């Protein structure tokens, strides 16, 4: 065999070996498909009696991702499967969220658990959207949730900040002298005198959780709102509120301002 023929066979053999070596790697990629956007996937499955027949229903939280590799679910659904009545009910939320979660309790006093959905927004404020659904006797009802409190306040001399809750007309004065050094260095104060007028920045609910305050089997909702000071990262207080269902709406039971630790 002359040199040209030997060279030709060598090239062909090299190509075969290269192609053969690449084959398994390509096949491995194909065997690992990603979840496609537009498809609802199961996020959470719970067995709870939400129809009131005394038997556990299958309650599934479903989500549709923004993109195949995104942690954000742009659409959420709750599917209730009643094995006794052989009925399936769907609830949808107005917005999506990150790591959504379900909680169950009788909030309205009808002897049946309702479904509370929390969907963190992923913003720097650490807030979440909340939804409440009832399916007693397989009759789907969307219930309201409490609205965040109206919170206001402005920085005063000597590192004092009065926080007003409009709904209760309650004012709590925070002493932020423990942040004196930071505020002085950033030009907010000079020798205790306010240099830069600053209003507080309240956030909506970061927490809206079921609590059985009276231990009567009917849950209230405990809300927590974060309050920022001179910047979003400057958390100066948390406002806690307690809400109880009263026939058709939520009534505020109490509210309290708690200073945040540095």
C-alpha positions in Angstrom: 0.0 0.0 0.0 1.5 3.4 -1.0 1.8 6.3 1.4 -1.3 8.2 0.0 -3.6 5.2 0.7 -2.2 4.6 4.2 -2.7 8.3 4.9 -6.3 8.1 3.6 -7.2 5.1 5.8 -5.6 6.8 8.8 -7.8 9.9 8.3 -10.9 7.8 8.0 -10.1 5.8 11.2 -9.4 9.0 13.1 -12.8 10.4 12.1 -14.5 7.2 13.2 -12.8 7.3 16.6 -13.6 10.9 17.2 -17.2 10.5 16.2 -17.4 7.4 18.4 -15.9 9.2 21.4 -18.4 12.1 21.0 -21.4 9.9 20.8 -21.9 9.0 24.5 -21.4 12.6 25.6 -24.1 13.8 23.1 -26.4 11.0 24.2 -25.9 12.0 27.9 -27.1 15.5 27.1 -30.2 14.2 25.4 -31.0 11.9 28.3 -31.2 15.0 30.7 -34.1 17.2 29.3 -35.0 20.3 31.3 -38.5 21.1 32.4 -40.1 23.1 29.5 -41.8 26.4 30.2 -45.6 26.4 29.7 -46.0 23.1 31.5 -47.5 23.0 35.0 -45.4 20.9 37.4 -46.2 19.7 40.9 -44.7 21.9 43.6 -46.4 20.5 46.7 -48.9 17.8 47.5 -50.9 17.7 50.8 -53.7 15.4 52.1 -56.2 17.6 53.9 -60.0 17.6 54.3 -60.9 20.9 52.6 -64.4 19.8 51.4 -65.8 19.0 54.8 -66.8 15.3 54.3 -64.3 14.1 57.0 -62.1 12.4 54.4 -58.7 13.7 53.3 -58.6 15.3 49.9 -55.5 15.5 47.7 -54.5 19.2 47.4 -51.7 19.9 44.9 -49.9 23.2 44.3 -48.9 23.5 40.6 -46.6 26.0 39.0 -45.6 27.1 35.5 -42.0 28.3 35.3 -41.0 31.6 33.7 -38.3 29.7 31.8 -37.0 26.1 31.9 -34.1 26.9 34.2 -35.9 29.6 36.2 -36.7 29.3 39.9 -39.7 31.7 39.4 -43.1 30.3 38.8 -45.0 32.9 36.8 -48.4 31.1 37.2 -49.8 29.1 40.1 -52.8 26.7 40.5 -54.2 24.8 43.3 -55.9 21.5 42.4 -58.3 19.8 44.9 -59.2 16.2 44.2 -62.1 14.8 46.2 -61.9 11.0 46.1 -65.4 10.6 47.7 -67.3 12.9 45.4 -64.9 12.2 42.5 -64.6 15.9 41.7 -61.6 18.0 40.9 -61.5 21.8 41.5 -58.9 24.3 40.4 -58.0 27.7 41.9 -55.6 30.1 40.2 -53.6 33.0 41.7 -53.2 36.5 40.2 -49.4 36.3 40.4 -46.6 33.8 40.7 -43.7 33.6 43.0 -40.6 31.8 44.3 -40.9 28.7 46.5 -44.7 29.0 47.0 -46.2 27.1 49.9 -49.6 26.0 51.3 -51.0 26.1 54.8 -54.3 24.8 56.1 -56.7 25.9 58.8 -60.3 26.8 59.5 -60.0 30.6 59.3 -63.7 31.5 58.8 -65.3 29.2 61.3 -67.3 26.9 59.0 -65.9 23.7 60.4 -63.7 23.0 57.3 -60.1 23.9 56.5 -59.3 26.5 53.9 -56.2 26.7 51.8 -53.7 29.6 52.4 -51.1 30.1 49.6 -47.9 32.1 50.2 -45.9 33.2 47.1 -42.7 35.1 47.9 -42.1 37.9 45.3 -38.3 37.6 45.4 -37.9 41.4 45.8 -35.4 43.0 48.1 -38.2 43.9 50.5 -38.8 40.2 51.3 -42.5 40.4 50.7 -45.0 37.8 49.6 -48.4 37.6 48.0 -51.1 35.6 49.8 -54.3 33.9 48.6 -57.1 32.1 50.5 -59.4 29.5 49.0 -62.4 27.6 50.4 -63.8 24.5 48.8 -66.4 23.3 51.4 -68.9 20.9 49.7 -66.9 21.3 46.5 -68.1 24.9 46.1 -65.0 26.9 45.3 -64.8 30.4 46.9 -62.0 32.9 46.7 -61.7 34.7 50.1 -59.9 38.0 50.8 -56.8 38.3 52.9 -56.0 41.2 55.2 -54.5 44.3 53.6 -51.2 45.7 54.9 -51.3 48.3 57.6 -50.7 52.0 56.7 -47.5 52.9 58.3 -45.7 56.2 58.3 -43.0 58.1 60.1 -40.2 60.7 59.7 -36.7 60.9 61.3 -36.4 63.5 64.1 -33.5 65.1 65.9 -31.6 63.0 68.4 -32.0 59.8 66.4 -35.7 59.5 67.2 -38.3 58.1 64.7 -42.0 58.1 65.6 -43.9 55.3 63.8 -47.6 55.8 63.2 -50.1 53.0 62.4 -53.0 54.7 60.8 -55.6 52.0 61.5 -55.0 52.2 65.3 -53.8 55.8 65.5 -51.0 54.3 67.5 -47.5 56.0 67.6 -44.4 54.3 68.8 -41.1 56.3 69.1 -38.0 54.4 68.1 -34.6 55.4 69.6 -32.1 54.7 67.0 -29.1 56.2 68.8 -27.4 52.7 68.5 -27.0 53.6 64.8 -25.6 57.0 65.5 -22.2 56.3 64.0 -23.6 55.0 60.7 -26.1 57.8 60.4 -23.5 60.5 61.2 -21.0 59.0 58.7 -23.6 59.0 56.0 -24.7 62.5 56.5 -28.2 61.8 57.9 -27.3 63.5 61.2 -24.7 65.9 62.4 -24.1 65.9 66.2 -27.6 64.6 66.7 -29.3 67.2 64.4 -31.2 65.9 61.4 -29.5 67.0 58.3 -31.3 65.1 55.6 -35.2 64.8 55.9 -36.0 61.1 55.8 -39.3 59.2 55.8 -39.5 55.6 56.7 -40.2 53.0 54.1 -42.9 50.4 55.1 -43.2 47.1 53.2 -46.2 44.9 52.6 -46.6 41.6 54.4 -43.5 39.4 54.5 -45.5 37.0 56.8 -49.2 36.2 57.0 -49.3 33.0 59.0 -52.1 31.0 60.7 -52.2 31.1 64.5 -54.9 29.7 66.8 -54.8 32.6 69.3 -57.8 31.4 71.3 -57.2 27.7 70.9 -60.7 27.1 69.7 -59.8 25.5 66.4 -60.4 28.7 64.4 -57.2 30.4 63.1 -56.4 34.0 63.1 -53.8 35.5 60.8 -50.6 37.0 62.1 -49.0 39.5 59.8 -45.4 40.9 59.8 -44.4 44.1 57.9 -40.8 45.2 57.7 -40.0 49.0 58.0 -36.8 50.4 56.5 -35.1 53.6 57.4 -32.6 55.6 55.4 -32.1 52.7 52.9 -33.9 49.5 52.1 -31.2 47.5 53.9 -31.6 49.6 57.0 -34.3 47.6 58.8 -35.4 49.6 61.8 -38.7 47.9 62.9 -41.2 45.1 62.3 -44.9 45.8 62.7 -46.9 42.7 63.8 -50.6 42.6 63.4 -53.3 40.0 64.4 -56.4 39.6 62.2 -59.7 37.7 62.9 -62.4 36.8 60.4 -65.7 38.5 61.1 -68.5 37.1 58.8 -67.3 38.7 55.5 -64.0 40.4 56.2 -60.9 40.5 58.3 -60.9 42.7 61.4 -57.7 44.0 63.0 -57.4 42.8 66.6 -54.1 44.4 67.6 -50.9 45.8 66.1 -47.5 46.3 67.6 -44.2 48.0 66.5 -41.1 46.2 67.5 -37.6 47.7 67.0 -35.3 45.7 64.9 -31.9 44.7 66.2 -28.8 45.9 64.2 
